[in-house]
Amino acid sequence: VAYWNAFKAPSHNFENGYDYWSDWENDQQMGQGKERWKDGSSYEGNYEYGKKEGIGKYTWEDGTFYYGEWKNNKIHGLGIYKWSDGRQYLGEWKNAKMYGFGISIWNHGKYIGNYKDDKKSGFGVYIDNYKNKYEGFWNLGKLSGDGRKFYQNKDYYIGEFVDGRSNGFGKYYHSDGTVLEGNWLNDQPHGNGKEIFS
């Protein structure tokens, strides 16, 4: 109906505590708008044909929020997600999951790198609050592939990782200059190897 075009609707309140206001076109939310639910959660941002699309902010009842891009009613694109406990992620999303490059911050450290389906995947760097550091490859959220792990005491390991641990060939460099070279199994030397003194 023509008179719906460019019509800005007033706030609508419902008995279940839900209310909204938005611009409307052809009886659908279009353009800027806001929704609010009885539990205190809300969305404010852009709509296209009744769905969240473009830039918007969704806030949950506990204070957790997401601000960024949406597509077809889902978090999709670039955005920041901050939990009520202080955790946060800034980066790329795909179908409401962390997917692509991003930065995560926790109370125990931070990660800068790639994600796939909410898990660290591909190349990334993790640094904890004690300055221990890993830089290398990940799979399903665990260290996997070639990488380098640096420890607070200045020791470091360069080599292969599987399932989050040193597995395969690698070299462990002690802070005093001693190098342990060989195969590793679950973070321990395994089989033949050699120790090189400085």
Residue pairs with C-beta under 8 A, 6 or more apart in sequence:
1 26
1 27
4 24
4 25
4 26
4 27
5 25
5 26
6 23
6 25
7 23
7 24
7 25
8 22
8 23
8 24
9 21
9 22
9 23
9 24
10 21
11 19
11 20
11 21
12 19
12 20
12 21
13 19
16 38
17 37
17 38
17 39
18 35
18 36
18 37
18 38
19 35
19 36
20 29
20 33
20 34
20 35
20 36
21 33
21 34
22 29
22 30
22 31
22 32
22 33
22 34
22 35
22 47
23 29
23 30
23 31
23 32
23 33
23 47
24 30
25 31
28 47
28 49
28 50
29 47
29 49
29 50
29 51
30 47
30 48
30 49
30 50
31 46
31 47
32 45
32 46
32 47
33 44
33 45
33 46
33 47
34 42
34 43
34 44
35 42
35 43
35 44
36 42
39 61
40 61
41 58
41 59
41 60
41 61
42 58
42 59
43 52
43 56
43 57
43 58
43 59
44 56
44 57
45 52
45 54
45 55
45 56
45 57
45 58
45 70
46 52
46 53
46 54
46 55
46 56
46 70
47 53
47 54
48 54
51 72
51 73
52 58
52 70
52 73
52 74
53 70
53 71
53 72
53 73
54 69
54 70
55 68
55 69
55 70
56 67
56 68
56 70
57 65
57 66
57 67
58 65
58 66
58 75
59 65
60 84
62 84
63 84
64 81
64 82
64 83
64 84
65 81
65 82
66 75
66 79
66 80
66 81
66 82
67 79
67 80
68 75
68 77
68 78
68 79
68 80
68 81
68 93
69 75
69 76
69 77
69 78
69 79
69 93
70 76
70 77
71 77
74 95
74 96
75 81
75 93
75 96
76 93
76 94
76 95
76 96
77 92
77 93
78 91
78 92
78 93
79 90
79 91
79 93
80 88
80 89
80 90
81 88
81 89
81 90
82 88
82 89
85 107
86 106
86 107
87 104
87 105
87 106
87 107
88 104
88 105
89 98
89 102
89 103
89 104
89 105
90 102
90 103
91 98
91 100
91 101
91 102
91 103
91 104
91 115
92 98
92 99
92 100
92 101
92 102
92 115
93 99
93 100
94 100
97 115
97 117
97 118
98 115
98 117
98 118
98 119
99 115
99 116
99 117
99 118
100 114
100 115
101 113
101 114
101 115
102 113
102 114
102 115
103 110
103 111
103 112
104 110
104 111
107 129
108 128
108 129
109 126
109 127
109 128
109 129
110 126
110 127
111 120
111 124
111 125
111 126
112 124
112 125
113 120
113 122
113 123
113 124
113 125
113 126
113 138
114 120
114 121
114 122
114 123
114 124
114 138
115 121
115 122
116 122
119 138
119 140
119 141
120 126
120 138
120 141
120 142
121 138
121 139
121 140
121 141
122 137
122 138
123 136
123 137
123 138
124 135
124 136
124 137
124 138
125 133
125 134
125 135
126 133
126 134
126 135
127 133
130 152
131 152
132 149
132 150
132 151
132 152
133 149
133 150
134 143
134 147
134 148
134 149
134 150
135 147
135 148
136 143
136 145
136 146
136 147
136 148
136 149
136 161
137 143
137 144
137 145
137 146
137 147
137 161
138 144
138 145
139 145
142 163
142 164
143 149
143 161
143 163
143 164
143 165
144 161
144 162
144 163
144 164
145 160
145 161
146 159
146 160
146 161
147 158
147 159
147 160
147 161
148 156
148 157
148 158
149 156
149 157
149 161
149 166
150 156
153 175
154 175
155 172
155 173
155 174
155 175
156 172
156 173
157 166
157 170
157 171
157 172
157 173
158 170
158 171
158 173
159 166
159 168
159 169
159 170
159 171
159 184
160 166
160 167
160 168
160 169
160 170
160 184
161 167
161 168
162 168
165 186
165 187
166 172
166 184
166 186
166 187
166 188
167 184
167 185
167 186
168 183
168 184
169 182
169 183
169 184
170 181
170 182
170 183
170 184
171 179
171 180
171 181
172 179
172 180
172 181
172 189
173 179
174 180
176 198
177 197
177 198
178 195
178 196
178 197
178 198
179 195
179 196
179 198
180 189
180 193
180 194
180 195
180 196
181 193
181 194
181 195
181 196
182 189
182 190
182 191
182 192
182 193
182 194
183 189
183 190
183 191
183 192
183 193
184 190
185 191
